[in-house]
């Protein structure tokens, strides 16, 4: 009799990572009946800036009983939060090292409790958790990495150790125009679009250590698809001395997305207003959960929207430690002057908004989840990266793929740089005009994304291949 297969997963416990990791788990469980994983156990750990990860994850799996959560004990001596504010990647890496014994204990218990009819087939790790491949090796379990970013980010991670052997130091912002020969990109990559952490010594060392661990994984799953990034996936497909790469995306969480900020009345107000707007007439401005602009920058955005005069929906995130209204920093009279032109909100249901026929463009922070959502619904983007790997994503979309309008590529929210109203206005006009055939290219990519995940599509086949490799000795 064929044994039931169980996969153990360790995610990075923040919203964006949990969303796609759990959606991937659902896809593995509900894949082709001939090739699928029967159950998934997620080992959940906590970090101070995401204290409710367990509640959030539980809500995501409520409709799927074949996914189980196991909460790990809290880390006794977590790294100091000062390190997170100085070098977030270093903080995360140190946290992952501290949970390694907890993961080992939990994984050992799962393996030892497996019955004759159930076999644990492997360990799937968020890329931030890649040091845990050592735990998998100790228990003779193959470890795979899930990259919640693009193939371009994977290309950068492959490049870092190679560069580090010759130049063992962080990157220098003064050489921002330097062009880097990163294999997997058609174009050379300017230093200025690298993740901000690579310019900070502690974070740079963490990046290199993570990148070196990629080599010890059995394979790497990437949340992208061959039709979107053919050059990158062709490059990794030719490599013999690197783990096998599986383009399995787009992995999107389009349903079952609880949001603690959700206000039913506000959602109704937004959607009712959109229903009354012409097709492709509204620009949507949203900068992610941590995309917070200061008062002076908000005034520049407001001025730009008045200059352009197009319809707009603007989601303004405010600092959670300050009880301020999203309207508090807007120019005097802005709300009255634009009452017939647009809506300002402290929160917006992004997926529903992007899916609406009235949306014609998206001014985005370029988080990879947001990019994939915009492509899925055929909405072109203007790039305004803020943090993490978003600068590299912006470069990938605007320069490498020609699918986005370049507002900024190298903006970093922590540096206090100002983007002027006229610059914002030019980008919004270009975005909404849809020039250079960009809108048509994005619509074509939306169709390609849907085909990729259908039975027989490129990503469907990559998942089939992954499950086959994972369960090859199953009997």
Secondary structure, DSSP 8 states (H G I E B T S, - for coil): ---EEEEEEE--SSHHHHHHHHHHHHHHHTS-TTS--SEEEEEE--BTTBTTHHHHHHHHTTT-TTEEEEE----TT---HHHHHH-HHHHHHHHHHHHHHHHHHHHHHHHHH--TTEEEEEEEEEGGGGGGHHHHHHTT--EEEEESS-HHHHHHHHHHHHHHHH--S---GGGTT-EE--TT-SS-EEGGGS-GGGGSHHHHHHHHHHHHHHTTSSEEEESS-TTTSHHHHHHHHH-SSS-EEEE-------SS---TT--HHHHHHHHHHHHTS-TT-EEEEE--TT----HHHHHHHHHHHHHH--EEEEE----TTS---TTTTS-TTHHHHTTTTEEEES---HHHHHHSTTEEEEEE---HHHHHHHHHTT--EEEE--STTHHHHHHIIIIIS--EEEEESS--GGGT----HHHHHHHHHHHHHTGGGHHHHHHHHHHHHHHHHSTTSHHHHHHHHHHHHHTTT--
